[in-house]
Amino acid sequence: MNNAPIIGLPCRYDTSGQHPGRLINAQNNAYIEAIVRAGGAPYLIPLQLEGDALRAVYNLADGILLTGGGDIDPAYYRQASHPATNDIQADRDRVEISIARWAAEDNKPLLGICRGIQVMAVAVGGALYQDIQDLLPQAGRHDYFSSNGGHPCSYLPHQVKLTPDSRLAQILQAEEFSVNSLHHQAVQRVPEPYQITGYAGDNIPEALELPGHPCFCGVQWHPEELVSTQGSARKLFAAFVDVCRESETR
């Protein structure tokens, strides 16, 4: 048994402007630290990989973590692009959607965070709300970005309520708790047997699972930013790394 399970994280292309004209494969350090703290061994999956090469790198992983970031091309879920949809990276969409589909089929543990839960929904045939504020004006605010009001990533503006018998409720040992919120899009629907297992108070989906899978779980909030302050965030990463350690998919 591998004591430090290998967790694959697809990269994103850096958009900081520090390297103009160059594609830089990058990832937020908070995800790396959360995996390491939970006992995992993370590695980054570059976005240039295709076909057999991508599958070979995917096969190395005991589990996959899909992280936050920009929006998914709405062509993947048969919608025209909304004016608010932005920061689409075609290579990232291709890599992450392929990996999410494989993980669902292969029983490989997968945890999706923010954009990650949206990738999971799209990969299995679901759809997204492209802009909560415009399309669901009755909903509360969810885009508490640091550049949009000065809130830190650890700010907890609302609660999430989980389905009592869901895998996530069992992992977190809680059905209702406060979360941070750094998104302007949300899951609209998923096909059976996939299930929405958590909602914010305004009925925006916040959690997604595939019953019977070892761990095909997505969350709309950012637990990687909360591991130093919130026990539920630490429980989530610890449980994910544990199920990756027990995985027999390698």
N, C-alpha and C positions, 0 to 999 in steps of 0.2 A: 504494500500500500504506500502510495506517495504521501509523505507527511506534509509536504507543501504543494498542494494541487496547483496545476498550471492554469491560469486564467487569461484568456485572450481578450484584448480590448482593441477593436478597430479604431484607427486613428481618425482625426479630422484634418483638413488642410488649414494651416495657420492663416488667420485673416488679420493679424495684428498690424500689418503694414511694415513690420521691421525688416522683411525680406522681400521687397517688391520684385515681381516678375519671377519668383521662384516658388515651387510647390514644396512646402514643409509639412511632413507628417508630424502631427503633434497630438497631445492629450493633456487634459487638466490633471495636475499633480494630486488633487484631492482624491480622485478615484484610485490612483496608484497607492496612496498612503492608506486608504480604507481597506484595500485588499491585503496589503502587507500587514497591517495591524491585525487583521483577522486570521493571518497565518497562511495566506496564499502567495503564489509567485506569479505576478502579472507580467505579460509581455504584450507589446504593441503590434497590431496587424496593419501593415501598410496598405494604402488604398489602391496602389497600382496593380495589385494581384488580381488575376482573373482565372477562371476555369480550374484546371487541375492544380495549379499552383496555389490558388486560394483554398481549394479543398484540402490540400496537403497541410497547409498551415492551420486551418480549422481543426483538422484531425489531431494535431498536437495537443489541443486544449482539453483539460478536464471540464472546463466550463467557460462561458462567454459572458462578458459584461458589456452591454450596449449603453453608451453614455449620452449625456445631453448635448445640445448643439443647435444648429440651424434647422430649417424646415425641409420636409421631404417633397420632392416633385409631385404635385397632385395628379399628374398623369398616371402614377402608380395606382391611384384609387379612383380613376376615371372622373376627375373633376377639373374644370377650368381653374386657372390660377387666380386666387384672390389678390387684390393689391397689397395686402399686408403680408403675404407669403414671401419669405426672403431667405437669403443665405443658403440657396440650394447648391449642394455639391454632388454632382452626378456620380462620381466614383464612390463617394461614401454611401449614397443611396443603394447603388448596385451591390457593394460589398456587404452592407449590413442587412439588407433584405434577403440576400442569398443565405447568409449565415443564420438569420432568424428562422428561415424556412427549414434549413437543415437541422437546426437544434430541435425544432418542434417534431420533426420526423424521427430523429435519432435518439430521442430521450436524453440529449446532452443538456445539463443544467445551463440555464440562461437567466440572467437578471437584466432587466431594462430599466433605465432611469431617464425620466423626462422625455427627451426625443426618443429614447430607447423603447418606452412603452408604445409610443406612436409608431415606430418602425415595426414592432411586433404586430400591432393591429393591422397595419397595411400589408405586411408580409403574408398574413393568413387570410386576406380577403376583406378586411374591414375598411373603414373610412374615418376621416378626421373632420373636425370643425377647424377651418383654416384661420379663423380669428374669432376668439370668444367675444371680445368686446363688440364687434360689429354684428356677428351672426346670432349671438345670445345676449342681447342687451339686458335681459333680466338677471343674468348671472352676476356674481360678484367679481371683484378684481382678482386676477391671477398673475399678472405680469409685474411682480415686485423685483424688477431688475435693479441693480445698484445704480444704473444710469437713469433710472426712471423713478426718482423720488429719494435716492440716497440710502435705501435700505440695505443692510448687510445681507449676505447670502444665508445667514442663520436666522433671519427674521421669520417669525411664525405667525402669519396673518390669519390662518383659518385651520379648521379641524378636518380630518378625514374619518369617515365611519366605514369599517370593514364588515363584510358579511361574516356572521359569527363562526360558521364552520369552514371558512376559507383557509387556505394554506398560510396566507400572510397573517391572519389573525392568530393562528397557532404559533407561528414563528415569533411574532412580536408580543404574544401573550397580552394582547389588548385589542379592543374593537374600535376604540375612538381615541384620537390623540391629535396633537397640533403638529403642523408641518410647515415647511417653507414653500414658496410658490414662485417659480421662475419660468413661466411659460405663457404664450399667447394662443397656442393651439391646444386641442384636446381630442381624445378618442371620441368619435361619434357613434360607432357601432362595431361589433365583431360578430362573425358567424359562429354558430354552434360547432364544436363543443366548447369553444373559448368563452370565458365568462368575465364580465365586469364585476369585480368583487369589492370595490371601494368607491365611495363618492364623497365629494365635498358637500357642504351644507346647501349649496345651490344646485346640486345634482350633476355637477361636472364629474365625469369619470376620473378616478384617481388610482385605480388598481386593476390589473388584468392577470388572469391565470388560465392555465390549461389543466383541468382536472385529470388526475391519473398520471401526469408527467412528473418526474422527480423534482423538477423546479423549472417551470416556464412562467416566470412572474415578472410583471412590470409595475413600476410605481411612477406617478407623475411628479412627485416631489423630489428633492435632492438630498437623500440621506448621507451622501458622502461629505456634505458640508456640515453635518450634525453629529458626527461620530465622537467628537470631543465633549459634547454637551448633552446628548440625548441617548439614553439607554436603548430605545427602540431601534435607533440607527445602527448601533453596535450589534444588536441582536440580528438584524437583517443581514449584515455582511458576514457575521460569524456563521449563521445558518447556511448562507449561500456557499461559503468556502467549505463548510462541513459536507454538504451534499456533493460538492465537486470532488472532495477527497474520497467519498464513497462511490463515486461514479465508476461504472465499468465500461464506459463508452470508448476508452482508449485502447 
